[in-house]
Amino acid sequence: MPQFISPAQAVDLIRDGQEIIFNNFLGMYNAEQLLIALDKRFVETGHPKDLTVYCTAGLGGWTIGSPCEQFIVHGAAKTLIMSHYASMPETAQMILDNKIEAYNLPFGAMSHCVRAAASGQDYIISDVGLNLFVDPKHNGYQLNEQSKQELVQEIVIDGKRRLKYKTPKPEVALIKGSSCDEYGNISFENEPVLGDPLSIAQATKRRGGIVIVQVERKLEKPRRPLEVIIPSVLVDYICVTPEQTQIQGIPGTDVHYTGEIPMTDEELEAYAKDHASNKPKDLAKRLIARRAARELREGDVVNIGVGAPEFVAVEAARSGMLSKVALTVEAGSMKGLPAGGLAFGAAMGAQSICTTAEQFDLYDGGGLSICFIGALEVDAEGNVNGHYNPKKLSGIGGFINITQFTHKVVFCTTFSAGGLEIEHSDETGLKILSEGRFPKFTKHVTALSFSAENAHANGQEVVYVTERCVFRLGPNGLVLTEVAKGVDVKTQILDLLPFSVEVAEDLKEF
């Protein structure tokens, strides 16, 4: 039977040098009250220190001063292993300043590593990340000079080169659930998604570690067996924290994210249209999404990323395609309307939610028909950097798993960034008022998140959609296939590229 204790009592159990594992997805299901207590204890006592933090996504917050990362900012952690750092701005800067050891691994590979650790495996063998930055031949997952551990190795099996990822060795698990019953069984009915809480608890208990779960309430009646996500035998301590929120930074609980109130396709389409952004600063994203959404086909299983790709869901709703495709999020939802902003990872009106590891099984197995995802840089060969900016660390997240095995990959990016100003009307087309200071197309990408060589080998169709033109991946690199009405091909596209591209004989206007 788990013991009921306070967050302060719970973090007193964590010792110096231990490896802590978290179950969360950016701003969702962060054990915020436990993290606040952990930071308070460290600030007051200097302990626990030298912690290793294993987090398959990234801790939420997105703003300076976020309580979820303060224990790292104040010095309690020694080593970070995560897929995403953009939601942790202070931590990201520490990494860029070489103040903390840190690694960046693919979200899906980390999720599968957690599941493997639960069954006692020391590593997983995967094709995820081959020929990309995480591949030892590129060695880009070690984020600074302090970071020298070899977490990924190459291995040859039956003549085929593959990657070997080390699994975590957690000694403490910090998990946020919704409620527990009288026996200490944990359920997640108020959470927008699950993550991998059962595997995390199993992996931690296998090593003799402790599992601490934060919940909103204790129920008087037992849960039905199928409603229990973590059985009480895997839980050591429970902290009841009524003040916890569903999504960090957003008060209350939105029942449309949990499925308590289902939404019809018509309601979802109406919601998408009503809440679509008409801000001038989002015009380029809306134009990109309008063109990108034309790549959708009835019956597609789809993943939509953050930024400009988020607008594709709105365009799908406007065109009546939303009910004809299945939008998914790597956090685990299927169907419905993916959320953006602080709630990214959730979905309104989802018809099912699985664990993160199960969702990545689908993605890695080629289960996605098409994906829409952003890009920081694109080169002449069609390679993409989608995760690394040396001045503002983001992280790979699920990018590799989403793009490496999907049948059609649609990159959505502005032609330039940092001051791009445009006007548009259906009558006159696109007018570029001011170019951005930072070109998105470059001779060589800074980091390799997506490989054109892999795409050719996998038989993928690859499209690059900007506000002014469309490229497709041809046998020898980028091919310019479409130009927006009102745009001059030579002066506003070809002359601005630092390389030559093939121009399609049947160049179209859109």
Secondary structure, DSSP 8 states (H G I E B T S, - for coil): --EE--HHHHHTT--TT-EEEEE-BBTBS--HHHHHHHHHHHHHH--S-SEEEEESS-BS--STT-TTTHHHHTT-EEEEEES--TT-HHHHHHHHTT-SEEEE--HHHHHHHHHHHHTT-SEEEE-TTTTSTTSTTT--SB-STT-----EEEEEETTEEEEEEE----SEEEEE-SEE-TT--EE-TT-S---SHHHHHHHHHHTT-EEEEEESEE-SS---GGG-SB-GGG--EEEE-TT--SBTTB-S--HHHHTSS---HHHHHHHHHHT----GGGHHHHHHHHHHGGG--TT-EEEE-SSTTHHHHHHHHHTT-GGGSEEE-TTSEESSEE--GGGTT-EET-SEE--HHHHHHHHHTT--SEEEEE-SEE-TT--EE-S--TTS----TTHHHHHHS-SEEEEE--SEESS-EEEEETTTEEEEEE--SEESB-SS-SS-SB-HHHHHHHT-EEEEE-SSEEEEEETTEEEEEEE-TT--HHHHTGGGSSS--EEEEEEEE-
